[in-house]
């Protein structure tokens, strides 16, 4: 019987691999074991039942298959362009087959007078149709393929191709492995789940995903493997959530006292939106439940998350506890400090700021006041994680833009108490529902899906480089109306490898178009010292600088109501989520604001789609859903630290949202009835969970 241990056999020992090939498979594809190869899934399939005639071939066609004979070989070209060419003929015409290397092996392997099947992508050279580096096999060998209909195509690399580890080779190695284990692959889901949800058995699914006979078989195999992948992720998250609620008792914030009420009745700058009220009720319920709160607060730019965070901290203070906010940048930490100080004016609450720039004397004072309880709220950056920062009774931790912090960093903040504080993590990066369920499936989620009243929607426009003078004219008019302008660049310096606008070149151009002393221009980028950045930002905040030229360091945390125009240079360089974040820096006052997307005249289809979406909507959640579909979860900011212990091998969060919700309900039912998987029928779940997750830190306690 094949066991799970057998599947962990080193790939070196598979017939056809050996030490050298194994090294390349390790480095290039992360294939180390038999199991890794079985779970290295094809990215597409090609129908090998269709044969074309040579007369039908066209360079616009995808991969094609033709039958015919090699009529003769000859060489063309000189030096690096030298190539072996074969005339290949069927009853309708002749094409050229071309090889730039391996000529001796080709001529020794494929002879004239034998019928071959040729497979490849048609191209054209000097008016003649050709196929470069085609796959060739004798007609009588076709029947030996494990699949005669849909041929799997595997992602590979140039280094692998140079070692003759092509897609075809990977398919062949997978076939060898499946024959060796004779499809006796141990099941990884309990029999009752396979039966109840009519799933294909694992051994058949793994066979058919690599060698499907028809599209129906392939679809069933995909469904089974996606189901399992998403199911175990959800099962793990829900198990952590259940175990945490059993293991950790949260501080009970039983009362809403003077500090909260004083702020609510005298300092609240505007009435809460219905969404803010709903979220506050959810947080209030958590804080009084006796269980540790672990809640994710999602809200679009400008939706009022900071106000909700402050009111939550005031509840902690009213119950005799301290609170802190950790932000990823000094700019954002400073912004929080200024905003909260202003909101709490006249209320007896001590707030302080701790960043990398804080002086030694200030740090000492903060450390002392934390321990003697005279400091109520501490706002800071990674500096909060330092060992000498010890709270007397930390009751609530708020982590802003949490995806910018690693798991280990969050853990250090979380462990500053003997008993774990309540945790509220906030993000202004809207997360699609499917992604939130996967990245934060063990957290409770609150969403502020409503902007404060009176906000005028930002108008987004797109201009090409050739229309730059129009944009400069528009900026000039806005400055004349006493408005301020952001201009954001993707790069600080010019790059040889990327044809994008850079900040240094932009500074030269804008300084010429908007000369001193009539115009004042400020500059901020990541390589400046904190003091210089602060000075530049102050010029802009105080209204002295008309234009702020920056990189994406201003993506979060900059709140200047008088800034009404955001110009994003080389907008095609940015992802949707980042474009939306940058756009959110304007529109924070009572005046109409604008986001201008500048791009080169030539755009890829995907870049054009991103710009089209930005123009069409200001809804961050709609933008996030589109971003997920366009780019996939691995590329969306923050997902690399998501706590998913492996890359998704087959499921697609952009397309499999319905299946994800379906498996989550199934996982919830199991965890509710048998949280430790002690029931005999769940023995497979217990062993699989151990195999899949035992090497990975529990991150649910630190998010």
N, C-alpha and C positions, 0 to 999 in steps of 0.2 A: 504493500500500500504506500502510495506517495504521501509524505507528511509535509507539514508547513516547514519543518527544519530542512527537508530536502530542497525546497524551493529557495532556501537561503544559500545554496551551494554557489561557490564563486564561479562567475561566468567563464573564467579561464578554462574550466573543465568541460565546457560544451564542445562537442565535435564541431570543428570548423572555426573555433575561436583561437585558443592558445594565448600565451602571455602577451605577445606584442599587440594583437587585436584587442585583447581585454583592456590593455592600458588605454588605448584610444577610446574604447566604449565607455570606460570609467570617466575619462577627462571630458569627452565631448558630449556624452548623453546621460551621464550619471547612471549608467547601467553597470552594476557590480555583481548582481546575482541572477539566478534563473528567474526569480520572481520579477526583478526589475525589467527583464526582457519581455516577460509575458505581459507586463503592465505598461510597456512602451507602445502606446496605441497609435494606429495610423491616423494621419490628419485628413486624408481623403481617400476616395476609391475611384478606380477607373474601370469602366465597362469594357472588358476584354472579349465580349461576344460580337462586337461590331467590327467589321473589316471594311476599310475604304479601298477604292481603286486609285491608282496613282493619278489618273486623270481628274479625280475629284479633289485632290489635295490643294490646300490654300494656306498661305502663311498665317491667316487669322484663326485657323482651327486650333483647338487644344491638342493634347496628345492623341495620336492616331495609331492605328494598327493596319499593316498591309501585308500581303502575301506575294512572294515572287522569288527570283533567283539573282544571285550576284553574277554579273557578266564579265567582270574583270576589275583588277586593281591598278592604280597608278598614283604617283605623287604629284602634288602641286605646291607652288610657292617655295620660298627660301628662308633660311634662318628660323627665327621664332614662329614665323607664319607657315612653316612647312607642314604639310598635312597629307595623310593617306586618304585616298578617295576611291570609292567603289561605285560602279554603275549598277543600279538595282532596277530590275525590270519586271513588270507584269504584262498582262495582255492589253493594257491600255496606254502604257508609256514607260518612261525611264526617269528615275531621280538619282541624285548623288547622295551617298552616305559618306560622312566625313569624320575622321578621327585626327586629333592633334597629338595624341600620344598612344602608346601601346600598339603601334602598327604591326610589329613583328608577331605579337601574340594574335592579333586579329587575322592576319593572312594565314597563319598556321592553324587557326581554329575553324574559320568559315571559308569553305571552298566553293568553287563554281559548280554549277550543274545540280545543286541540291535546293529544294524548296525551303525557304526560311520565312519565319514571321518576324517582321521588323516593327518595333514600337518606339515612338519618339515624337518630338514636337517639330512640325514642319516649319522651315524658314525659307528665306530666299537669298541667293547670292549671285550677282551678275545675271540676273534674270532667270536663274534656274532654281527650281524647288530643291531643297536639300534637308537632310536630318543630321544634326551633329550629335556624335556619340550615342547612337541608337542602342536600344536593347535588341538582341537577336537570339532567336532560338529556332531549332529545327522543328518543322511542322509536327513530326511524330513525337516531340517532347512535350507538346502542349498539354496532352492528356495527363502528364505526370504532375502538373501543378495541383496543389491541394485545393485551390479554387479555380474554377474554369470560367467564372463569370466576372466578379468584381475583384479587381486586383488592388490590394492595399498599397498606399503610398506613405512612406515614413519620412519624417523630417530628418535631414542629415546635414553634414557640414563639409566644407571643402577639404579639411584635413582628413575626414573619414573617406571621402571619395578618392583622395589620393592613395589611400590604403585599400582601395576597392571595396570599401564598406558602404555600398550604395543602398538605396531603398530596397532594391531587389535582393541584396545580400542579407539585409536585416530580416526581410520576409522569409528568406531561405533558412536562416538561423532559427527563427521562431518556429518554422515548420519542423525543423530537426528536433527542437526541444519538445514540441507537442507530441511528436512520434515517440520520442524517448520515454516520456511519462505516460504515453498511451491515453492521454486525456483523463487520467485518474487524479484529478486535482481536488484536494479536500475542500468541502463546502465551508463558507465563511459566514453564512447566515443560518439561523435556526430553521429547522424543517417547517415549523408552523408559519413562519413569515414567508418562506418560499411558496408554500402551498396557498396560504390565505390571500396573498397579493399576486398570485399567478406569475411568479418570476421564473425566468429561465434558470436552470441550474448553472452554477459557476463554471463547471468544466465545459459545458456547451457554450456558454456566453464567451469564455476566453477563446475557444476555438473559432466561433463564428465572427468575433470582432476582427480577427486576423484573416480568416479565410471564409467569408460569407458566400453562399451559393446564390443568394438573391437578396433584394432590398428588404424583404420582410424579415428574414433571418437576422440581418444586420441590425434592424431597428429593435428587435427583441433583445439582442445581445447588448446593444447600447443602453436600453432602458434598465436592464438588470444591473449593469456596471455603474451607471449614474446613480441609481437608487442606492446601491451599497455605499458608494463614496459619500454622498450627501447624508445618508442615514447615520453613518458612524461619526461624522463631524457633529451632527446635531445631538446624537446620543452622548457624546463626550461633553459638549457644552452644557447640556441639561443635567448631566450627572454632577458636574462641578457646581452648578447653580444649586442643586438640591443639597449636596454635601456641605456647601458653604452655609446655607441657611440652617442646617442642623448643627454645624460645628461652631459657628461664630454668632454670638448674641450681640446685637448692636446696642449702643447707648440709647436710652429712651429719652427723647426730647418731649417731655409731657406737656410743657406749657408754652404758650406764645405770650411773651411778657412786654415790659416797658420799651425795650430797645426796638423791637419789631413794630409795636403799635405807634410809638413816637415817630418812627420813620414813615410808616404807612399813612398816618393822618397829617403829618406836617411837611415831610420832605419828598414824598413821591412826586416826580416831575410831571407825570401824566397818568391818566387812568390806565389800569392794566387792560390788555386785550383779553378777549375770551380765551385765547390759546394760552396766554400767560397764567390766567386764573386756573385753567384746567391742569397745567403742569405743576403749579404750586400745590394744588390739592394732592396730586400724586406724590410729590416729594414730602409733603407734610404727613401723609399717611405712612410712608416709609420710615420717617424719622421717629414716629411714635409707636412703631410696630414691635419694637424689641428685637428686630432682626437688622443685621447690618445692611444699610442701603448700598447698592451698586447699580447706579442708574446712569444711562447715557442720555444726555440732553442735546438733541439736534435742533438747530434753528438756522434759518438762512441769515445771511449778512444783514445786520440792522434789525433783527426780529426781537431783540430785548433779552438775550440770554444772560447778560451781565446783571441786569436788574433782578432776574430770578435767582441767580447765584448769590447776590447780596442778601436778598430776603431770606434765603436758606441759611446763610451764615448768621444772620441776626437771630434766627430761631436757636441755633447752636449757642450763641452768646447768652441768650435769655435763660438757657438751661445750665449755665456755668461752664461752658466749654469754649476752647479756642478754635479758630478756623484758619485755613490758608488757601491761597490760590497759587498754582504753579503754571507759568506760561512759558512758551518755548523761546521767546526772544526778549531782550531788554526793552525794545520798543513797545511790545505788547504788555509786558509787566508794568512799565511806566504808565502806559495808557490806562490800565486797570487801576493803578494806584491813584492817578489823578481823578479818574471818573468816580471812584468809590469815595475818595476824600471829599469831593464836591457834593456827592449825594448825601453824605453823612454830616454835612456842616451843621454845627450847633448841637450835635448829639455826643454825649460823653463816651466815645469809643476810640480806643487807641489803635491806629493802623501804622504799619511800617513797610518799607520796601527793601528787599535784599536781592542784589544781583551781583554779577561778577565784578562790577565797577564799584561796589560798596566799599568805603574806606574801613580800615582796621578798627578804628574807634567806634564807628557806627555798628560794625558786626558784633563787637563786644557788648555794646549797649542792647542790641537786639537779643543776643543770647541770654543776657541777664533778665531782661523784661519778659522773655518767654517763660523762663523758669519761675519768676515771681508772680506770674499771671497778670502783670499790668499791661501786657501787649495782647490785644484781643484778636486782631486779624493781621496775618503776615502775607504779603504778596511778593512773589519773586520768580526767579528763573531756576535753572538747575542748581543754583547756589543753595536752595532749600534742602538739597539732598546731602549737603556736607555734614559730617559726623557731629560737629560741634553745634549744629542747629537742633536743639532738643526742646520739645514742647512740654509744658507741665500737664496739660490735659487736652490734647488735640481731639476734637469731636467731629470735625467735618473737613474733608480734603476736596478741593475742586481743582480739576486738571483741565486746562483750556487747550484747545487744538491738540488733543491728547495723542493723535497719530504721530506727532513729531517726537514723542518720547519712546524710548525702548522699554521693553518689558522689565528689564532689570532696574532701570531708573525708577519706574513707577513703583516697583516693589520696595525700594529703599524708602520712599516717602510713606508708603502704606504701613511700613514696619516701625514708624517712629513712636508708636504707642504699644504698650503691652497688650491692650485690647484694640482691635482694629477700628479706626474711625469710619464714619459713613463716607462714601465716595460718590462724588458727582463728576462725571467726565463730560466735557462739552465740546462740540465741534460745530464750526460754521460751514464745514464742507458737507453739504447734504449727501447722505449715503442712501443709495437705492435700497428698497426694502429687502431684496434678496441678499444683498451684500451685508446689510446690517444684521440679518438673521444668522449669517455665517461668521462674520467677524465678531459680532457682539451678542451672539445668541444666548449667552449666559447672563447678560445684563437686562435689566428692565429698561425699556426705551420710552422717552418722552419726546414729543415733537412740538415745537412752536411753529405752526404753519400759517402764521398771520403777521403782517407787518403793522407797526403802530399807525394810527390814523394820521392823515395829513401827508404821508410820504408820497411824493410824485414819482411814478415809474421812470427809470432811467431810459433815455433814448440811445439805442446802439446803432452805430453806422459803420460801414466798411468803405475804405478808400485804398486804392493801389498807390504804389510809390510815385507813379506819374501824376497823381492828383495832390501831391504834397502841398503845393502852394495854396490850394483851397483850404486845407486844414490849418495852415499858418494864419490865413486870413480870419478863420473862425476863432482861433485862439486869441488873436489880436482883439477881436470884438468882445470876447468874454472878459479879457483883462481890462478893457475899457469900461466894462460894467462892474469892475472891482471884484471879479471872480478869480480863482486860482486854478492852476493846471498841474496835473501829474503827467509825466512822460516816462513810460517804463520800457526798459530794454531787456532782452534775454541774456545778453553778454556784457561784460565790462570792457574787454578788449576785443579787437578784431580777431577772428579765428580763420585759419587757413582751411580747416576741414568743414566749416559751416558758413554758408552764405547768408548770414543774418546781420541785422543792424546791431551795432554795439554802442555802449554808453559813451565811450570816449569820442567816437566820431559824431555821435548825436550832440554831445556838449559843444563841439566845434561849430556844427551847423546852427544849432539853436542860439548860440551866443552871437553869431553873425546876424541872424534874422531878427533877434530880440536884443539889441545891443544895450550895454550899460551907458549912461546911468539911468536911462528911461526905464529899463527893465532890470529886475534882480532875479538871478537864477541860483537855485540851491541844488546840491547834489548829494545823494546817499547811495552807498553800495556796501556789500558785505566785507570788503577788504579795508574799510576805514576803521579807525579806532572808535570805541564807544563814545568818547568825548566829542570827536569830530562829527559823528553821526547825530549826536544829540544837538550839537550847535546848529547843524544844517536843518534838522527837523524843527528846531525852535524858530529859525528865520521864517520857515514856511507856516508854522502854527501861529506865529504872531502877525502874519499877514504882510511881512516885509518882503519875502520872496514871492514873486508872481508865479514862477514855474519851479516844480521840483522834478529833477531828472533822477531816476532811480532804477535799480534792479528790483527783483521781486522781494527784497527785504521789507518792502512796504505792503506785502500781500495781506498781512493780518495786523490788526491792532492800531492802525492809524485812523484817527477820527477827527477830520477837519471839515466842519459843515460848510465853510466858504469855498471849498474845492469842488468845482462843478464839472470839470472835464478830466477824463482819464484817457490818455492816448497810449495805446499798447502797440509798440513797434514790433515788426516781425510776428504778428499775432498767430501766424501759422505754426510758429515754434511751440506754442503753449497748448496744453490740454484744456478741455472744456472746463473742468473744475477750477483750474488755476485762472483762466480768463474770467470766470464768474466771481472768484475771490477778488481779483484785481478791480473788476467793475464795482464791487461793493465798497470800495474806498470813497466813491462819490455817491451822491444822492442822499447825503446824511443831513442836509439842511432843508429849508423850505423852498429853495429855488429849483427850477428844472436843471437836471444834470444830464451829461452826455458821456458815452463811452465810444471812442473812435478806434476801430481796429484797422491798423495799417498792415499791408502785406505786399509781397512782391506781385508782379503781374501774373505770374504762373503759379497756380496752386494745385496741389494734389487733390484727388476727389475727396479724401477724408478731411483735409484741411478746409476745403470749401464747405463741406457738410457742417463742420464745427462752427464756422463763421455764420453760416445760415441759421443754425440753432440759436446762437447768441443774439442775432438780430431779431429772431422770432419771439423769444420768451425771456422773461426775467425770473422765472420760476426755477429756483435752485434744484428742486427735486426732479423736475422734468429734465433739466440739464444733466443731472447725475445719472439718470436712467439712460439717456442717450450716450453719455460718456462710457458707461459700462458696456453698452452694446458695441460701441465703436472700438474701444481699446481692450476690453476684457478686464477682469478683476486684478490681475497681477500688475497691471500698469497704473492702476488708480492709486493716488497718493495714500501712503500709509498701509496698504494691504500687505506689504512684505513683513510688517511687524504684527500681523493680525492675530497670531496665536493659532492659526491653522498650521498643524505641524508638517504638512506636506503640500506640495503644489497639487492643484486639482488636475487629475490626469485625463478625465473624460467629461466631467460635468462642466457646464458653462453657465455661470451665474447670470449672464445677460439673457440667456434663452430658457433656462431651466427653473425659473422662479416658481412655476406651478408645482413641479415635482418636489422642489425644496420644501414648500409649505406642506405638501402631502406627507413627506417623510418625517417632518418635524412633529406632526400630529401623532404619527405612529411611535416615534421615539418618546414623546411626552407620555403616552399611554403606558409604555414599558417602564420608564423611570418612575412614574407615579406608583405603579404596582410593585416594582422590584428594583429599588434604587441601587442595590449592591450586586444585582444579577446573581442572586443566590439560588434561585429556582433552577432545577436541573435542566429544564427546557431552554434556559438562557446561558448554559455553560459555554456555548460557542461565543456568545456576546462577551462573556467575561474574558476568555482567552484572546479574542481578537482585540478587545480594548487594551489589554495589557501589551499585546504585540505592537499595536499601532501607536499608543500614546505613552508608554512607560518611560521612554527616553526624553520626553518633552516636559518642560516645566509647566506647572499649572499657572496660567496667566490670569485666570478668572478672578483671583484675589487681588490683582494689582492693576486692574484697568480702571 
